[in-house]
Amino acid sequence: MAESKEQQPRNAAAGQRQKEYAKDQRQETARAFTQYNLTRKNEEFMFQLNKQLDAQGADPAKKPAMLEETIKALQEGQKSGQTARGLFGTPTQRAHALLHPEPTEKAQTQTSLKLMALDNGIMFFAIFTFMFGLMDWISPQAMKVAHNGNMGITSIILVAITGGILFGWIAKYMLPVKNAEGKYVKRPLWARIVTVVSGLVMWILIYILTAMMPNSVNPRLNQWFYLILGVAAFAIDIWLRGRYHITSAFSPRRQQRQ
């Protein structure tokens, strides 16, 4: 009991020292941002951002550049009355954006045509194999036909390859291009519409022609094999997009606050 009573003041003293140390650290960090002539709210934002970068695993060697980039943006924003929250959202969101930057418009225009074609081709293959496998599983009697047509594996592969190349090129064409002033701008709307419609018509013709192949060169696989191929292709395409940061005119883009 005596030892327990003695430990209580010691624990209280240790806790007080920790609080004082944390307070000193906070003040020291806050003072580091006062030299940049930021508003009080922006200084607090930078303090919280500094903590969030550490919490989210920022590289200590890269963190100063991230903080400096944010400070410059805040200084510029203050001139027009913009707040840190208006520019970046919360410190947590800003830290995530710094640690996981999205491709710039210029980077998006440099996406490889081969990667776009591969991405589209695998996705088409996944859609057709999974769709025909699912249809065969749900209504096997309705799917019993004399001519395999587009349900044949050769037809699916050819449609996926040609669709991948065709729409890969279209996606590349649809991305912004650099004009005479060095800025990235979109092509005229009429040109984009004509390109997409023409590509779609060509792909439909290919789809129709491949359906005419005889069963001997266009065999139809088991429904479960189709389903497995479809799921595997979906997984490969998701990995491919994440691995090579594939973007296209058909990919959704999140709006950035920067």
N, C-alpha and C positions, 0 to 999 in steps of 0.2 A: 504493500500500500504506500509505504514511504517513498519507494522508488518511483511509483506511478505518479505521486504528487510532484516529485522533483522533475519528472519528464515533461509534465504539462507546461510549466513556464519555458522550458527549453524549446518545446515544439512551437509554442506561441512566438517565441523570439525568432526561431528559424523562419516561421511563416511570415513574420513582419519584415525580416531581412529580404526574403524573396519578393515580397510586394514592393519594397523600396528599390530593389534591383530592377524589377520589371518596369517600375515608374521611371527610373533613370534611363533605362534603355529606350523607352518610348520617347522621352524628352530628347535624348541624343539623336534618335532617328528623325524626329520631327524637326529638330534644329537643322538637320542636313538639307531640308527642303526650303528653309526660310530664305536662303540666299538667292532663290530664283524668282522672288517677287510674285509668288502665287497668292491667291486669296486664301483665307483661312480654310474654306471648304475644300479647295483644291489641294492644300497642304495635307488635310486629313485624308483626302482621297489617295494621295501619293503614299501616305503612311500605311493605309490599309492595303494598297496595291503591293507595297514592298512585302508585307506579311503574306499576302496571297501568293505571290511568286514563290516564296519560300515553301509555303504549304503545298503548292502544286508541283514542287520539284524542279524549279528553274535552275539552270546551270549557273553557278556563281560567277563564272567568267563572262556569261552573256547577259546577266541581269542588269549591270550598269547601263548597257546600251538600250535595253528595254525601258528602263526608267527614264533615261535621257530622252528617248523618242517620245514618251508620254508627256514629259515636262514641256518639251518644245511645242507639242500640240496644244497643251493647256495654255501656255503663254500666248500662242496665236489665237486661241479661242477666247481668251479673256478680253482681247481687243474688241471683239464684237459681242461680248456679253454671253458667250456660250459657257455652259457649266461642264464639269467633268462627267456628270451623269448623262447630260445631253449628248456628249461626244462619244462616250464609251460604255454607258450603262453603269453597272456596279463594278467595284474593284475586282470582284470574282470573275465577272464576265471579261473585263479587260485583261486580266491575267491569263485567262484561257485563250483569248484571242492572240495574245503575244506568244504564248507557248505553242499554239496550234494555228498558225497563220494560214489563211485560205489563199489559193493561187490568185495572183493579180490578173487584170484583164490581158496584159501582155503575155503572161505565162500561159493563159488559157489559149491564146492564139497559136502558141508554139506546140500544142499537143500533137504528137505524131499521128499521121494518117494511118500508119500500120496499126497503132494501138487502138485508134477509133474503130477501124475495120474489124480488128480482133474482138474488141468489146461488143460491138453490134452483132457480129457473127455468132459468138458464144451465146449471147442473150436470145437471138432468134432460135438457135438450136435448142436452148433450154425451154423456150416457150412451146415450140412445136412438139418436142418429144414428150414433155409433161402433159400437154393438152391432149394429144392422141392417146397417151397411156391412160389418162384419167377417163376419157370418153369410152375407151375400150373396157375399162374396169367397171364403170357405171352401167353402160348399156352394151354388153358384149354381143348380143343378138343383132342390134342395130348396126354394129360395126362390121358385121360379116358381109363382105363384098367380094365380088369376083376379081375386080381390078384394084390393086393397092393404091394407085394414084399417089396423092401427096402424103399418104400415111406410110409409104415405103421409106426406108432409112436412107436410100440413095437420094431420093427427092428432097428429104429433109436437109441432108448435108449440103446439097447443091443450092437450095433456097437460102440456107443460112450463110453460106460462103458468099454468094452473089449479093445477098441483102446486106451482109456486113461490109463488103467493099463499096457497094453503091451508096449506102447511107452513111458510111464512114466518110466518103468523099463529100457528100452533101453536108454533113455536120461540119466538116472542115471549111467548106465554102461559106457556111452560115455564120461562122465566127467573125468578129470585127477584124478589119484590115487597116493597115496604116495608110493615112492619106498623105497629101503633099506637105502638110504642115507637121507631119510626124505624130499625129494623134490617131488613136484607134477608133474607127467608126464602123457602123453596120452598113451592109450593102443595101441598095434600094429595096423597098418592100416588094415591088413587082418582080424583081429578079429572084428574091428568095421564094416567093410563091410559085413562080414558074419552075424553079429548080426542084422544089419539093414535089410538086404535082407530076413533073416529068419523071422523076426518080420512082415515084410510086407506081405510075403506069408501067414503066419498064419492069419493075419487080413483079407486078401482077402477071405480066406476060411470061416471065420466067417461071413463075409459080404454075401457070397453066401448062406450059410446055413440059416441065419436068413431070407433071401428073400423067403425061401420055406414055411414059416409059413402060416397057413390059415388066411383068412381075419377076422375070428371070434375072434382071439387072437391078431391080428395085424391090427387094424382099421386105416384108413387114415383120418386125420383131415382136417378141412377147410384151404384153402390156406392162408387166413389172419391170422388164428391162428398160422400157421407155421411161417409166416413172423414175427409176434410179438414175438414168442418164440425165433426165431433166433436172433433178435435184442437185446432182453433182455439177452440172454445167452452171446452174445458178450460183452455187457456192464458189466455183472457180472464177466466175465473172465478178462477184463481190470482192474476192481477194485481189483480182487483177486491178480493179478500180482503186482500191485502197493502196495497193503496192506502188502503182505508177501514177496515181493522182489523175486518172483519165477524166477529162472534161470535154463537153461537146455542146453544141447549140441546143441539144435536147435535154441536157442535164440541168436539174433545178439548181439555182444559185441563191444562197442566202444573202440577204442584204447586210452590209457591214456599216457600222457606225463611223468608222474612221473616215 
